[in-house]
Amino acid sequence: MSTTTNFDITFDMRVRGNKMYSMHEALAREHMREQVSSARHARLVRELAAARRWHRVQSYVRSAHQRHVVRAERAAHVSAVAEHSWA
């Protein structure tokens, strides 16, 4: 004969409920860790992409400056030759 009482059933349900609650808490913590890790990874990706963009901008500016220097030197040379030919 089974001697299961109402207390035993209630206690069993509470134990199971606590286990489920703990499992859900653990799952929520793991999900939170994944979100933090994902956010950290996304931030790193954005920073690297920004660094690459700034590197490209820097390269463009450097080459534009070099072109400007070459053109300015040519203009100065042409101006000096023109002044010398008028003298």
DSSP file (Angstrom, degrees, kcal/mol; ACC not computed):
  #  RESIDUE AA STRUCTURE BP1 BP2  ACC     N-H-->O    O-->H-N    N-H-->O    O-->H-N    TCO  KAPPA ALPHA  PHI   PSI    X-CA   Y-CA   Z-CA
    1    1 A M              0   0    0      0, 0.0     2,-0.3     0, 0.0     0, 0.0   0.000 360.0 360.0 360.0 135.9    0.0    0.0    0.0
    2    2 A S        -     0   0    0      1,-0.1     0, 0.0     2,-0.1     0, 0.0  -0.611 360.0-165.5 -82.4 134.6    1.3    3.4   -0.9
    3    3 A T        +     0   0    0     -2,-0.3     2,-0.4     2,-0.0    -1,-0.1  -0.145  31.6 149.5-112.0  38.0    1.7    5.9    1.9
    4    4 A T        -     0   0    0      4,-0.1     2,-0.2     3,-0.1    -2,-0.1  -0.576  28.3-162.2 -73.3 126.2    2.0    9.0   -0.2
    5    5 A T     >  -     0   0    0     -2,-0.4     4,-1.8     1,-0.1     5,-0.2  -0.580  33.7-106.9-105.2 170.5    0.7   12.0    1.6
    6    6 A N  H  > S+     0   0    0      1,-0.2     4,-2.4    -2,-0.2     5,-0.2   0.862 121.2  56.3 -61.9 -36.9   -0.4   15.4    0.4
    7    7 A F  H  > S+     0   0    0      2,-0.2     4,-3.0     1,-0.2    -1,-0.2   0.902 104.8  51.9 -61.7 -42.6    2.8   16.8    2.0
    8    8 A D  H  > S+     0   0    0      2,-0.2     4,-2.6     1,-0.2    -1,-0.2   0.912 111.3  46.7 -61.8 -43.1    5.0   14.4    0.0
    9    9 A I  H  X S+     0   0    0     -4,-1.8     4,-2.4     2,-0.2    -2,-0.2   0.927 114.4  46.9 -65.8 -45.2    3.4   15.5   -3.3
   10   10 A T  H  X S+     0   0    0     -4,-2.4     4,-2.2     2,-0.2    -2,-0.2   0.915 113.5  48.5 -62.7 -43.3    3.6   19.2   -2.4
   11   11 A F  H  X S+     0   0    0     -4,-3.0     4,-2.5     1,-0.2    -2,-0.2   0.921 111.3  50.3 -62.8 -43.7    7.3   18.8   -1.3
   12   12 A D  H  X S+     0   0    0     -4,-2.6     4,-2.5     1,-0.2    -2,-0.2   0.900 110.7  49.4 -61.1 -41.9    8.1   16.9   -4.5
   13   13 A M  H  X S+     0   0    0     -4,-2.4     4,-2.8     2,-0.2    -1,-0.2   0.882 111.0  50.2 -65.9 -38.1    6.4   19.6   -6.6
   14   14 A R  H  X S+     0   0    0     -4,-2.2     4,-3.0     2,-0.2    -2,-0.2   0.916 110.7  48.8 -66.1 -41.9    8.4   22.3   -4.8
   15   15 A V  H  X S+     0   0    0     -4,-2.5     4,-2.4     2,-0.2    -2,-0.2   0.943 114.6  45.0 -62.8 -47.0   11.7   20.4   -5.3
   16   16 A R  H  X S+     0   0    0     -4,-2.5     4,-2.7     1,-0.2    -2,-0.2   0.915 113.5  50.9 -62.0 -42.3   10.9   20.0   -9.0
   17   17 A G  H  X S+     0   0    0     -4,-2.8     4,-2.8     2,-0.2    -2,-0.2   0.910 110.3  48.9 -61.6 -43.1    9.9   23.6   -9.2
   18   18 A N  H  X S+     0   0    0     -4,-3.0     4,-2.7     2,-0.2    -1,-0.2   0.890 111.1  50.4 -64.3 -39.0   13.1   24.8   -7.5
   19   19 A K  H  X S+     0   0    0     -4,-2.4     4,-2.5     2,-0.2    -2,-0.2   0.932 112.4  46.5 -64.0 -44.2   15.1   22.6   -9.9
   20   20 A M  H  X S+     0   0    0     -4,-2.7     4,-2.7     2,-0.2    -2,-0.2   0.910 112.3  51.0 -63.3 -42.0   13.3   24.1  -12.9
   21   21 A Y  H  X S+     0   0    0     -4,-2.8     4,-2.5     1,-0.2    -2,-0.2   0.920 111.3  47.9 -61.0 -43.7   13.7   27.6  -11.5
   22   22 A S  H  X S+     0   0    0     -4,-2.7     4,-2.5     2,-0.2    -2,-0.2   0.889 111.4  50.5 -64.5 -39.1   17.4   26.9  -11.0
   23   23 A M  H  X S+     0   0    0     -4,-2.5     4,-2.5     2,-0.2    -2,-0.2   0.914 111.4  48.0 -65.1 -41.6   17.7   25.6  -14.6
   24   24 A H  H  X S+     0   0    0     -4,-2.7     4,-2.6     2,-0.2    -2,-0.2   0.899 111.4  50.8 -65.8 -39.6   15.9   28.6  -16.0
   25   25 A E  H  X S+     0   0    0     -4,-2.5     4,-2.6     2,-0.2    -2,-0.2   0.931 111.2  47.9 -61.3 -45.4   18.2   30.9  -13.9
   26   26 A A  H  X S+     0   0    0     -4,-2.5     4,-2.5     1,-0.2    -2,-0.2   0.901 112.1  49.8 -62.2 -41.7   21.3   29.1  -15.3
   27   27 A L  H  X S+     0   0    0     -4,-2.5     4,-2.5     2,-0.2    -1,-0.2   0.911 111.0  49.3 -63.5 -42.3   19.9   29.3  -18.8
   28   28 A A  H  X S+     0   0    0     -4,-2.6     4,-2.4     2,-0.2    -2,-0.2   0.904 111.0  49.8 -64.4 -41.4   19.3   33.1  -18.3
   29   29 A R  H  X S+     0   0    0     -4,-2.6     4,-2.5     2,-0.2    -2,-0.2   0.916 111.5  48.6 -63.1 -42.2   22.8   33.6  -17.0
   30   30 A E  H  X S+     0   0    0     -4,-2.5     4,-2.4     2,-0.2    -2,-0.2   0.906 111.0  50.3 -63.8 -41.2   24.3   31.7  -19.9
   31   31 A H  H  X S+     0   0    0     -4,-2.5     4,-2.3     2,-0.2    -1,-0.2   0.906 110.1  50.7 -62.5 -41.2   22.2   33.8  -22.3
   32   32 A M  H  X S+     0   0    0     -4,-2.4     4,-2.5     2,-0.2    -2,-0.2   0.916 109.5  50.3 -62.6 -43.8   23.4   37.0  -20.6
   33   33 A R  H  X S+     0   0    0     -4,-2.5     4,-2.6     1,-0.2    -2,-0.2   0.908 110.3  50.1 -60.7 -41.8   27.0   35.8  -21.0
   34   34 A E  H  X S+     0   0    0     -4,-2.4     4,-2.8     2,-0.2    -1,-0.2   0.903 110.5  49.7 -63.9 -40.4   26.5   35.1  -24.7
   35   35 A Q  H  X S+     0   0    0     -4,-2.3     4,-2.6     2,-0.2    -2,-0.2   0.916 112.0  47.6 -64.8 -42.2   24.9   38.6  -25.2
   36   36 A V  H  X S+     0   0    0     -4,-2.5     4,-2.5     2,-0.2    -2,-0.2   0.922 114.1  47.4 -63.8 -43.8   27.8   40.3  -23.4
   37   37 A S  H  X S+     0   0    0     -4,-2.6     4,-2.4     2,-0.2    -2,-0.2   0.912 112.8  48.8 -63.7 -42.8   30.3   38.2  -25.4
   38   38 A S  H  X S+     0   0    0     -4,-2.8     4,-2.6     2,-0.2    -2,-0.2   0.902 111.6  49.2 -64.3 -41.5   28.5   39.0  -28.6
   39   39 A A  H  X S+     0   0    0     -4,-2.6     4,-2.4     2,-0.2    -2,-0.2   0.903 110.9  50.4 -64.2 -41.1   28.4   42.7  -27.8
   40   40 A R  H  X S+     0   0    0     -4,-2.5     4,-2.1     2,-0.2    -2,-0.2   0.912 112.2  47.4 -62.3 -43.0   32.1   42.7  -27.0
   41   41 A H  H  X S+     0   0    0     -4,-2.4     4,-2.4     2,-0.2    -2,-0.2   0.920 111.7  49.8 -64.6 -44.5   32.8   41.0  -30.3
   42   42 A A  H  X S+     0   0    0     -4,-2.6     4,-2.5     1,-0.2    -2,-0.2   0.890 109.9  51.4 -62.6 -39.5   30.6   43.4  -32.3
   43   43 A R  H  X S+     0   0    0     -4,-2.4     4,-2.5     2,-0.2    -1,-0.2   0.915 110.2  49.0 -63.6 -42.6   32.3   46.4  -30.6
   44   44 A L  H  X S+     0   0    0     -4,-2.1     4,-2.5     2,-0.2    -2,-0.2   0.906 110.6  50.6 -62.8 -42.1   35.8   45.0  -31.6
   45   45 A V  H  X S+     0   0    0     -4,-2.4     4,-2.4     2,-0.2    -2,-0.2   0.918 111.0  48.6 -62.1 -43.8   34.6   44.5  -35.2
   46   46 A R  H  X S+     0   0    0     -4,-2.5     4,-2.5     2,-0.2    -2,-0.2   0.913 111.5  49.9 -62.8 -42.2   33.3   48.1  -35.3
   47   47 A E  H  X S+     0   0    0     -4,-2.5     4,-2.3     2,-0.2    -2,-0.2   0.907 112.1  47.4 -64.3 -40.9   36.6   49.4  -33.9
   48   48 A L  H  X S+     0   0    0     -4,-2.5     4,-2.4     2,-0.2    -1,-0.2   0.905 111.9  50.0 -66.8 -40.3   38.6   47.5  -36.4
   49   49 A A  H  X S+     0   0    0     -4,-2.4     4,-2.4     2,-0.2    -2,-0.2   0.907 111.3  49.2 -63.5 -41.1   36.4   48.6  -39.3
   50   50 A A  H  X S+     0   0    0     -4,-2.5     4,-2.7     2,-0.2    -2,-0.2   0.903 109.9  51.6 -64.6 -40.5   36.8   52.2  -38.1
   51   51 A A  H  X S+     0   0    0     -4,-2.3     4,-2.1     1,-0.2    -2,-0.2   0.911 110.1  49.1 -63.0 -41.4   40.6   51.8  -37.9
   52   52 A R  H  X S+     0   0    0     -4,-2.4     4,-2.3     2,-0.2    -2,-0.2   0.915 111.1  50.1 -64.3 -41.5   40.6   50.4  -41.5
   53   53 A R  H  X S+     0   0    0     -4,-2.4     4,-2.6     1,-0.2    -2,-0.2   0.937 111.7  47.4 -61.3 -45.8   38.5   53.3  -42.7
   54   54 A W  H  X S+     0   0    0     -4,-2.7     4,-2.7     1,-0.2    -1,-0.2   0.854 109.7  54.0 -65.0 -33.3   40.8   55.9  -41.0
   55   55 A H  H  X S+     0   0    0     -4,-2.1     4,-2.4     2,-0.2    -1,-0.2   0.919 109.8  47.5 -65.1 -42.5   43.8   54.1  -42.5
   56   56 A R  H  X S+     0   0    0     -4,-2.3     4,-2.5     2,-0.2    -2,-0.2   0.916 112.6  48.9 -63.9 -42.4   42.3   54.4  -46.0
   57   57 A V  H  X S+     0   0    0     -4,-2.6     4,-2.8     1,-0.2     5,-0.2   0.924 111.0  50.5 -61.8 -43.6   41.5   58.1  -45.4
   58   58 A Q  H  X S+     0   0    0     -4,-2.7     4,-2.6     1,-0.2    -2,-0.2   0.912 110.8  48.7 -61.5 -42.6   45.1   58.7  -44.1
   59   59 A S  H  X S+     0   0    0     -4,-2.4     4,-2.5     2,-0.2    -1,-0.2   0.916 112.1  49.1 -62.9 -43.3   46.5   57.0  -47.3
   60   60 A Y  H  X S+     0   0    0     -4,-2.5     4,-2.5     2,-0.2    -2,-0.2   0.928 112.8  46.8 -62.1 -45.3   44.2   59.1  -49.5
   61   61 A V  H  X S+     0   0    0     -4,-2.8     4,-2.6     2,-0.2    -2,-0.2   0.908 111.7  51.4 -64.2 -41.8   45.3   62.3  -47.7
   62   62 A R  H  X S+     0   0    0     -4,-2.6     4,-2.2    -5,-0.2    -1,-0.2   0.925 112.8  44.7 -61.9 -44.9   48.9   61.4  -47.9
   63   63 A S  H  X S+     0   0    0     -4,-2.5     4,-2.4     2,-0.2    -2,-0.2   0.883 112.7  51.6 -68.9 -36.6   48.8   60.7  -51.6
   64   64 A A  H  X S+     0   0    0     -4,-2.5     4,-2.4     2,-0.2    -2,-0.2   0.903 110.0  50.1 -63.9 -40.4   46.8   63.9  -52.2
   65   65 A H  H  X S+     0   0    0     -4,-2.6     4,-2.6     2,-0.2    -2,-0.2   0.919 109.9  49.9 -63.8 -42.8   49.4   65.8  -50.3
   66   66 A Q  H  X S+     0   0    0     -4,-2.2     4,-2.3     2,-0.2    -2,-0.2   0.912 110.7  49.6 -63.1 -41.2   52.2   64.3  -52.4
   67   67 A R  H  X S+     0   0    0     -4,-2.4     4,-2.5     1,-0.2    -1,-0.2   0.910 111.0  50.4 -61.5 -41.6   50.3   65.2  -55.6
   68   68 A H  H  X S+     0   0    0     -4,-2.4     4,-2.8     2,-0.2    -2,-0.2   0.914 109.4  50.3 -63.3 -42.9   49.9   68.7  -54.4
   69   69 A V  H  X S+     0   0    0     -4,-2.6     4,-2.5     2,-0.2    -1,-0.2   0.922 111.4  48.7 -62.0 -44.0   53.6   69.0  -53.5
   70   70 A V  H  X S+     0   0    0     -4,-2.3     4,-2.3     2,-0.2    -2,-0.2   0.927 113.4  46.5 -62.4 -45.4   54.5   67.7  -57.0
   71   71 A R  H  X S+     0   0    0     -4,-2.5     4,-2.7     2,-0.2    -2,-0.2   0.894 112.0  50.9 -64.4 -40.1   52.1   70.2  -58.7
   72   72 A A  H  X S+     0   0    0     -4,-2.8     4,-2.5     2,-0.2    -1,-0.2   0.905 110.5  49.2 -65.4 -40.0   53.3   73.1  -56.6
   73   73 A E  H  X S+     0   0    0     -4,-2.5     4,-2.4     2,-0.2    -2,-0.2   0.910 112.0  48.6 -65.6 -40.5   57.0   72.3  -57.4
   74   74 A R  H  X S+     0   0    0     -4,-2.3     4,-3.0     2,-0.2     5,-0.2   0.929 111.9  49.3 -62.9 -44.1   56.1   72.1  -61.1
   75   75 A A  H  X S+     0   0    0     -4,-2.7     4,-2.4     1,-0.2    -2,-0.2   0.901 111.8  48.6 -62.9 -40.1   54.3   75.4  -60.9
   76   76 A A  H  X S+     0   0    0     -4,-2.5     4,-2.3     2,-0.2    -1,-0.2   0.904 112.7  48.5 -65.5 -40.0   57.2   77.0  -59.1
   77   77 A H  H  X S+     0   0    0     -4,-2.4     4,-2.5     2,-0.2    -2,-0.2   0.930 112.5  47.3 -65.9 -45.0   59.6   75.7  -61.7
   78   78 A V  H  X S+     0   0    0     -4,-3.0     4,-2.6     1,-0.2    -2,-0.2   0.902 112.8  50.4 -62.3 -40.7   57.4   76.9  -64.6
   79   79 A S  H  X S+     0   0    0     -4,-2.4     4,-2.3    -5,-0.2    -1,-0.2   0.897 110.9  48.3 -64.9 -40.8   57.1   80.3  -62.9
   80   80 A A  H  X S+     0   0    0     -4,-2.3     4,-2.1     2,-0.2    -2,-0.2   0.897 112.7  48.0 -67.2 -39.8   60.9   80.5  -62.4
   81   81 A V  H  X S+     0   0    0     -4,-2.5     4,-2.1     2,-0.2    -2,-0.2   0.909 111.8  50.5 -66.6 -40.7   61.5   79.6  -66.1
   82   82 A A  H  X S+     0   0    0     -4,-2.6     4,-1.3     1,-0.2    -2,-0.2   0.907 111.7  47.1 -64.4 -41.4   58.9   82.1  -67.2
   83   83 A E  H  X S+     0   0    0     -4,-2.3     4,-1.1     1,-0.2    -1,-0.2   0.892 111.9  51.0 -66.1 -38.8   60.5   84.9  -65.2
   84   84 A H  H  < S+     0   0    0     -4,-2.1    -2,-0.2     1,-0.2    -1,-0.2   0.860 108.3  51.9 -67.7 -35.6   64.0   83.9  -66.4
   85   85 A S  H  < S+     0   0    0     -4,-2.1    -1,-0.2     1,-0.2    -2,-0.2   0.794 109.3  50.4 -74.1 -25.9   62.8   84.0  -70.1
   86   86 A W  H  <        0   0    0     -4,-1.3    -1,-0.2     1,-0.2    -2,-0.2   0.707 360.0 360.0 -80.9 -20.5   61.3   87.5  -69.6
   87   87 A A     <        0   0    0     -4,-1.1    -1,-0.2    -3,-0.1    -2,-0.2   0.517 360.0 360.0 -77.1 360.0   64.5   88.9  -68.1
